[in-house]
């Protein structure tokens, strides 16, 4: 699993664990408000998302509800970002999304998990960051696991599970995602990623 060696552990029953639970409650209350809004209420969605992450968002930011999150304080979103419907952000380890990123429907960015060792699995929650570079397209149904960096200008094909870093300017796909080919600037459209 990506980030297992580099992840941090938040032990159960500690002040850090209590803060994690409080942040999850705050996030779920805000996302419930987001999820009552429709597509035509984009400005209000943007306002609530800025409240969730405690940072301003530019006017080009678009999120189509529903949206699910267990936090927001560790999420950073660049300019001109598009997030399609039914996405999930678990940001305990930190999520950084660069400028001009497009995130398809049903995408999950999951920075938290549990230790692999069965004796320690219920001892707490592990967390490792996800960093998504500028101008990345994450297609429908992708899951990105904590500890992963997705390089600028890359594309993650629909349905992929990303468990390791993605180099810049690369098309990856599969489970686990692997390099399919290098992308070159100015390429004409070939097959739709649903065909990859």
HUHUMO-V309696 format. One record per backbone hydrogen bond with DSSP energy under -0.5 kcal/mol. NH is the residue of the N-H (numbers start at 1). CO is the residue of the C=O. Records with the same first field share a line. If there is no record, write none. Layout:
BEGIN
NH: CO / CO
END
This chain:
BEGIN
4: 1
7: 3
8: 127
10: 125
11: 9
12: 123
14: 11
18: 14
19: 15
20: 16
21: 17
22: 18
23: 19
24: 20
25: 21
26: 22
27: 23
28: 24
29: 25
30: 26
31: 27
32: 28
33: 29
34: 30
35: 31
36: 33
37: 34
41: 38
42: 39
45: 41
46: 42
47: 43
48: 44
49: 45
50: 46
51: 47
52: 48
53: 49
54: 50
55: 50
61: 58
62: 81
64: 83
65: 63
68: 87
70: 89
75: 72
76: 95
78: 97
82: 101
83: 62
84: 103
86: 66
87: 66
88: 107
89: 68
90: 88 / 109
91: 89
94: 91
95: 74
96: 130
97: 76
98: 96 / 132
100: 79
101: 98
102: 136
103: 82
104: 102 / 138
106: 85
107: 104
108: 142
109: 88
110: 108 / 144
111: 90 / 109
113: 126
120: 117
121: 117
123: 120
125: 10
126: 113
127: 8
128: 111
130: 94
131: 148
132: 96
133: 131 / 150
135: 99
136: 133
137: 154
138: 102 / 136
139: 137 / 156
141: 105
142: 139
143: 160
144: 108
145: 162
146: 110
147: 129
148: 145
150: 131
151: 149 / 166
153: 134
154: 151
155: 170
156: 137
157: 155 / 172
159: 140
160: 157
161: 174
162: 143 / 160
163: 161
166: 149
167: 165
169: 152
170: 167
171: 181
172: 155 / 170
173: 178
175: 176
176: 161
177: 161
178: 173
180: 171
181: 171
183: 169
187: 184
195: 192
196: 193
END
